[in-house]
Amino acid sequence: MEIEWQQIEEVVERALAEDSVWGDVTTQAVIPPELRGKASIVAEASGVLAGAEVARRVFHRVDPSLQFELLIPEGSRVQPGDVIAKVEGKVVSILQAERVALNFLQRLSGIASETRRYVEAIKGLKGRIMDTRKTTPGLRFLEKYAVRVGGGYNHRLHLGNGVLLKDNHLVALRGRGMSLKEVVAQAKQKAPPNVKVEVEAETVEEAQEAAEAGADIVMLDNMGLKEMRQAVKLVRGRALLEASGGITLDNVRQVAETGVDFISVGALTHSAKALGFSLELEG
Protein backbone atom coordinates (compact mmCIF):
# COMPACT_ATOMS: atom_id res chain seq x y z
CA MET A 1 0.00 0.00 0.00
CA GLU A 2 2.78 2.41 -0.88
CA ILE A 3 2.00 6.04 -1.65
CA GLU A 4 3.72 7.98 -4.43
CA TRP A 5 5.42 10.26 -1.90
CA GLN A 6 7.12 12.53 -4.39
CA GLN A 7 3.75 13.57 -5.80
CA ILE A 8 2.02 13.60 -2.44
CA GLU A 9 4.59 16.03 -1.01
CA GLU A 10 3.35 18.53 -3.60
CA VAL A 11 -0.25 17.95 -2.51
CA VAL A 12 0.67 18.50 1.13
CA GLU A 13 2.56 21.66 0.23
CA ARG A 14 -0.43 23.06 -1.68
CA ALA A 15 -2.81 22.23 1.15
CA LEU A 16 -0.63 24.00 3.70
CA ALA A 17 -0.29 27.03 1.45
CA GLU A 18 -4.06 27.08 0.91
CA ASP A 19 -4.59 27.25 4.68
CA SER A 20 -1.83 29.86 5.08
CA VAL A 21 -0.47 27.92 8.04
CA TRP A 22 2.56 30.16 8.45
CA GLY A 23 0.28 33.20 8.50
CA ASP A 24 -1.94 31.93 11.33
CA VAL A 25 -2.74 35.27 12.99
CA THR A 26 -4.69 33.68 15.84
CA THR A 27 -2.00 31.28 17.00
CA GLN A 28 0.82 33.74 16.47
CA ALA A 29 -1.05 36.42 18.42
CA VAL A 30 -1.83 34.43 21.55
CA ILE A 31 0.38 31.32 21.84
CA PRO A 32 3.94 31.83 23.15
CA PRO A 33 6.40 30.48 20.57
CA GLU A 34 8.35 28.55 23.21
CA LEU A 35 5.28 26.77 24.65
CA ARG A 36 5.43 22.99 24.25
CA GLY A 37 2.64 20.45 24.59
CA LYS A 38 1.12 17.11 23.62
CA ALA A 39 -2.01 16.35 21.61
CA SER A 40 -4.06 13.29 20.74
CA ILE A 41 -5.78 12.64 17.43
CA VAL A 42 -9.08 10.94 18.24
CA ALA A 43 -11.55 9.09 16.01
CA GLU A 44 -15.12 10.41 16.18
CA ALA A 45 -16.83 7.59 14.25
CA SER A 46 -16.44 3.92 13.32
CA GLY A 47 -14.52 3.14 10.17
CA VAL A 48 -11.19 2.27 8.57
CA LEU A 49 -8.10 4.40 9.19
CA ALA A 50 -6.32 5.77 6.12
CA GLY A 51 -4.02 8.73 5.60
CA ALA A 52 -2.16 8.61 8.91
CA GLU A 53 1.19 8.77 7.15
CA VAL A 54 -0.01 11.75 5.14
CA ALA A 55 -0.97 13.46 8.40
CA ARG A 56 2.51 12.73 9.72
CA ARG A 57 3.97 14.46 6.66
CA VAL A 58 1.81 17.51 7.31
CA PHE A 59 3.03 17.90 10.89
CA HIS A 60 6.66 17.36 9.91
CA ARG A 61 6.42 19.80 7.01
CA VAL A 62 5.12 22.49 9.37
CA ASP A 63 7.77 21.69 11.97
CA PRO A 64 10.35 18.90 11.50
CA SER A 65 10.95 18.84 15.27
CA LEU A 66 7.40 17.65 16.03
CA GLN A 67 7.17 14.06 17.25
CA PHE A 68 4.34 12.05 15.68
CA GLU A 69 3.54 8.61 17.11
CA LEU A 70 1.02 6.45 15.26
CA LEU A 71 -0.78 4.17 17.72
CA ILE A 72 -3.15 2.32 15.37
CA PRO A 73 -1.84 0.82 12.09
CA GLU A 74 -3.10 2.10 8.74
CA GLY A 75 -6.01 0.00 7.48
CA SER A 76 -7.23 -0.87 10.98
CA ARG A 77 -10.79 -0.42 12.15
CA VAL A 78 -11.32 2.45 14.58
CA GLN A 79 -14.16 3.24 16.96
CA PRO A 80 -15.32 6.55 18.44
CA GLY A 81 -12.88 7.63 21.13
CA ASP A 82 -9.91 5.65 19.79
CA VAL A 83 -6.66 7.60 19.99
CA ILE A 84 -4.98 6.93 16.67
CA ALA A 85 -1.88 9.11 17.13
CA LYS A 86 0.00 11.42 19.50
CA VAL A 87 1.79 14.62 18.54
CA GLU A 88 4.34 16.36 20.76
CA GLY A 89 6.32 19.59 20.36
CA LYS A 90 5.71 23.30 19.94
CA VAL A 91 2.04 24.10 20.46
CA VAL A 92 2.16 26.77 17.75
CA SER A 93 3.25 24.18 15.19
CA ILE A 94 0.69 21.60 16.31
CA LEU A 95 -2.16 24.09 15.98
CA GLN A 96 -1.00 25.37 12.61
CA ALA A 97 -0.89 21.85 11.13
CA GLU A 98 -4.06 20.58 12.83
CA ARG A 99 -6.74 21.35 10.25
CA VAL A 100 -4.82 20.22 7.17
CA ALA A 101 -3.75 16.97 8.82
CA LEU A 102 -7.31 16.21 9.94
CA ASN A 103 -8.70 17.07 6.51
CA PHE A 104 -6.51 14.43 4.88
CA LEU A 105 -7.37 11.90 7.59
CA GLN A 106 -11.13 12.39 7.36
CA ARG A 107 -11.24 12.31 3.56
CA LEU A 108 -9.02 9.27 3.07
CA SER A 109 -10.49 7.33 5.98
CA GLY A 110 -13.97 8.01 4.61
CA ILE A 111 -12.99 6.49 1.26
CA ALA A 112 -11.31 3.49 2.90
CA SER A 113 -14.36 2.92 5.09
CA GLU A 114 -16.79 3.06 2.17
CA THR A 115 -14.60 0.72 0.15
CA ARG A 116 -14.46 -1.77 3.01
CA ARG A 117 -18.27 -1.84 3.15
CA TYR A 118 -18.44 -2.81 -0.53
CA VAL A 119 -15.68 -5.39 -0.17
CA GLU A 120 -17.42 -7.03 2.76
CA ALA A 121 -20.76 -6.98 0.94
CA ILE A 122 -19.41 -9.39 -1.72
CA LYS A 123 -17.29 -11.52 0.60
CA GLY A 124 -16.98 -15.08 -0.68
CA LEU A 125 -17.58 -14.14 -4.31
CA LYS A 126 -14.91 -13.70 -6.97
CA GLY A 127 -15.65 -10.14 -8.11
CA ARG A 128 -13.22 -7.36 -7.26
CA ILE A 129 -14.37 -3.94 -6.11
CA MET A 130 -12.66 -1.23 -8.15
CA ASP A 131 -12.62 2.55 -8.18
CA THR A 132 -12.98 4.92 -11.14
CA ARG A 133 -11.43 8.22 -12.25
CA LYS A 134 -14.24 10.14 -10.53
CA THR A 135 -11.86 11.63 -8.01
CA THR A 136 -11.15 15.02 -6.45
CA PRO A 137 -8.90 16.98 -8.84
CA GLY A 138 -5.34 16.90 -7.55
CA LEU A 139 -6.02 14.16 -4.98
CA ARG A 140 -6.32 11.08 -7.20
CA PHE A 141 -3.14 9.34 -5.99
CA LEU A 142 -4.25 9.69 -2.40
CA GLU A 143 -7.86 8.71 -2.97
CA LYS A 144 -6.92 5.62 -4.94
CA TYR A 145 -4.45 4.75 -2.21
CA ALA A 146 -7.33 4.94 0.29
CA VAL A 147 -9.34 2.53 -1.88
CA ARG A 148 -6.49 0.01 -1.62
CA VAL A 149 -6.33 0.50 2.15
CA GLY A 150 -10.04 -0.35 2.26
CA GLY A 151 -9.44 -3.61 0.37
CA GLY A 152 -10.44 -2.46 -3.11
CA TYR A 153 -8.50 -2.34 -6.36
CA ASN A 154 -7.57 0.51 -8.66
CA HIS A 155 -8.95 0.88 -12.17
CA ARG A 156 -7.01 3.21 -14.46
CA LEU A 157 -4.93 5.71 -12.54
CA HIS A 158 -5.03 8.03 -15.54
CA LEU A 159 -5.68 8.02 -19.28
CA GLY A 160 -2.28 6.48 -19.99
CA ASN A 161 -2.94 3.30 -17.98
CA GLY A 162 -5.23 1.53 -20.39
CA VAL A 163 -7.39 1.79 -23.47
CA LEU A 164 -11.07 2.24 -22.65
CA LEU A 165 -13.27 2.63 -25.71
CA LYS A 166 -16.40 4.36 -24.47
CA ASP A 167 -19.58 5.21 -26.35
CA ASN A 168 -18.31 8.58 -27.58
CA HIS A 169 -15.13 7.05 -29.00
CA LEU A 170 -17.19 4.49 -30.89
CA VAL A 171 -19.70 7.06 -32.15
CA ALA A 172 -16.89 9.20 -33.54
CA LEU A 173 -15.19 6.28 -35.30
CA ARG A 174 -18.32 4.60 -36.58
CA GLY A 175 -19.14 7.92 -38.17
CA ARG A 176 -16.05 7.29 -40.28
CA GLY A 177 -17.29 3.86 -41.27
CA MET A 178 -15.10 1.81 -38.89
CA SER A 179 -16.42 -1.42 -37.38
CA LEU A 180 -15.81 -2.28 -33.73
CA LYS A 181 -13.42 -5.03 -34.79
CA GLU A 182 -11.37 -2.47 -36.76
CA VAL A 183 -11.38 -0.03 -33.83
CA VAL A 184 -10.15 -2.70 -31.38
CA ALA A 185 -7.49 -3.87 -33.82
CA GLN A 186 -6.25 -0.31 -34.29
CA ALA A 187 -6.17 0.26 -30.53
CA LYS A 188 -4.12 -2.88 -29.96
CA GLN A 189 -1.74 -1.96 -32.75
CA LYS A 190 -1.09 1.61 -31.59
CA ALA A 191 -1.32 1.28 -27.81
CA PRO A 192 1.88 0.70 -25.78
CA PRO A 193 2.89 -2.94 -25.19
CA ASN A 194 0.93 -4.88 -22.55
CA VAL A 195 -1.81 -2.24 -22.34
CA LYS A 196 -5.26 -3.84 -22.08
CA VAL A 197 -8.08 -2.80 -24.39
CA GLU A 198 -11.48 -2.43 -22.76
CA VAL A 199 -14.74 -1.76 -24.59
CA GLU A 200 -17.90 -0.29 -23.10
CA ALA A 201 -21.12 -2.17 -23.93
CA GLU A 202 -24.67 -1.16 -23.08
CA THR A 203 -26.43 -4.29 -24.36
CA VAL A 204 -25.77 -8.03 -24.38
CA GLU A 205 -25.33 -7.88 -28.13
CA GLU A 206 -22.70 -5.15 -27.84
CA ALA A 207 -20.88 -7.17 -25.16
CA GLN A 208 -20.76 -10.21 -27.44
CA GLU A 209 -19.59 -8.06 -30.34
CA ALA A 210 -16.83 -6.55 -28.21
CA ALA A 211 -15.58 -9.99 -27.16
CA GLU A 212 -15.63 -11.21 -30.75
CA ALA A 213 -13.72 -8.07 -31.79
CA GLY A 214 -10.88 -9.05 -29.46
CA ALA A 215 -11.42 -6.81 -26.45
CA ASP A 216 -9.47 -7.87 -23.36
CA ILE A 217 -12.15 -6.50 -21.03
CA VAL A 218 -15.82 -5.73 -21.68
CA MET A 219 -17.52 -3.14 -19.49
CA LEU A 220 -21.20 -3.88 -18.91
CA ASP A 221 -22.46 -0.33 -18.58
CA ASN A 222 -25.69 0.19 -16.60
CA MET A 223 -27.00 -3.27 -17.43
CA GLY A 224 -29.73 -5.00 -15.46
CA LEU A 225 -28.95 -8.21 -13.56
CA LYS A 226 -30.66 -10.40 -16.17
CA GLU A 227 -28.62 -8.85 -18.99
CA MET A 228 -25.41 -9.18 -16.97
CA ARG A 229 -25.99 -12.89 -16.47
CA GLN A 230 -26.61 -13.33 -20.18
CA ALA A 231 -23.46 -11.40 -21.05
CA VAL A 232 -21.37 -13.47 -18.62
CA LYS A 233 -22.69 -16.66 -20.20
CA LEU A 234 -21.94 -15.49 -23.75
CA VAL A 235 -18.57 -13.82 -23.13
CA ARG A 236 -16.95 -15.90 -20.39
CA GLY A 237 -13.55 -17.24 -21.42
CA ARG A 238 -13.07 -14.74 -24.23
CA ALA A 239 -12.77 -11.53 -22.20
CA LEU A 240 -12.91 -10.32 -18.64
CA LEU A 241 -16.13 -8.59 -17.59
CA GLU A 242 -16.60 -5.42 -15.59
CA ALA A 243 -19.94 -4.23 -14.21
CA SER A 244 -20.29 -0.46 -14.02
CA GLY A 245 -23.02 2.09 -13.39
CA GLY A 246 -25.75 2.12 -10.77
CA ILE A 247 -23.81 -0.01 -8.29
CA THR A 248 -24.86 0.52 -4.66
CA LEU A 249 -24.42 -1.31 -1.38
CA ASP A 250 -27.96 -2.58 -1.80
CA ASN A 251 -27.32 -4.36 -5.10
CA VAL A 252 -23.56 -4.98 -5.23
CA ARG A 253 -23.80 -8.58 -3.99
CA GLN A 254 -26.42 -9.40 -6.61
CA VAL A 255 -24.14 -7.90 -9.25
CA ALA A 256 -21.22 -10.02 -8.00
CA GLU A 257 -23.39 -13.13 -8.12
CA THR A 258 -23.77 -12.72 -11.89
CA GLY A 259 -20.16 -13.84 -12.24
CA VAL A 260 -18.50 -10.61 -13.40
CA ASP A 261 -14.79 -10.23 -12.71
CA PHE A 262 -14.77 -6.58 -11.67
CA ILE A 263 -17.28 -4.15 -10.19
CA SER A 264 -16.37 -0.48 -10.57
CA VAL A 265 -17.99 1.97 -8.15
CA GLY A 266 -17.61 5.70 -8.62
CA ALA A 267 -19.19 6.35 -5.23
CA LEU A 268 -16.06 5.06 -3.49
CA THR A 269 -14.37 8.36 -4.23
CA HIS A 270 -16.98 10.87 -5.38
CA SER A 271 -19.54 10.31 -2.61
CA ALA A 272 -17.72 8.82 0.38
CA LYS A 273 -18.71 10.41 3.68
CA ALA A 274 -15.80 11.84 5.65
CA LEU A 275 -14.81 9.97 8.82
CA GLY A 276 -14.50 12.47 11.65
CA PHE A 277 -11.33 13.03 13.68
CA SER A 278 -10.41 15.65 16.24
CA LEU A 279 -7.16 16.89 17.79
CA GLU A 280 -7.26 17.31 21.56
CA LEU A 281 -4.48 19.28 23.22
CA GLU A 282 -3.56 18.25 26.74
CA GLY A 283 -4.11 20.92 29.36
Secondary structure, 3 states (H helix, E strand, C coil): CCCCHHHHHHHHHHHHHHCCHHHCHHHHHHCCCCCEEEEEEEECCCEECCCHHHHHHHHHHHCCCCEEEECCCCCCEECCCCEEEEEEEEHHHHHHHHHHHHHHHHHHHHHHHHHHHHHHHCCCCCCEEECCCCCCCCCHHHHHHHHHHCCCECCCCCCCCCEEECHHHHHHHHCCCCCHHHHHHHHHHHCCCCCCEEEEECCHHHHHHHHHCCCCEEEEECCCHHHHHHHHHHHCCCCEEEEECCCCCCCHHHHHCCCCCEEECCHHHHCCCCCCEEEEECC
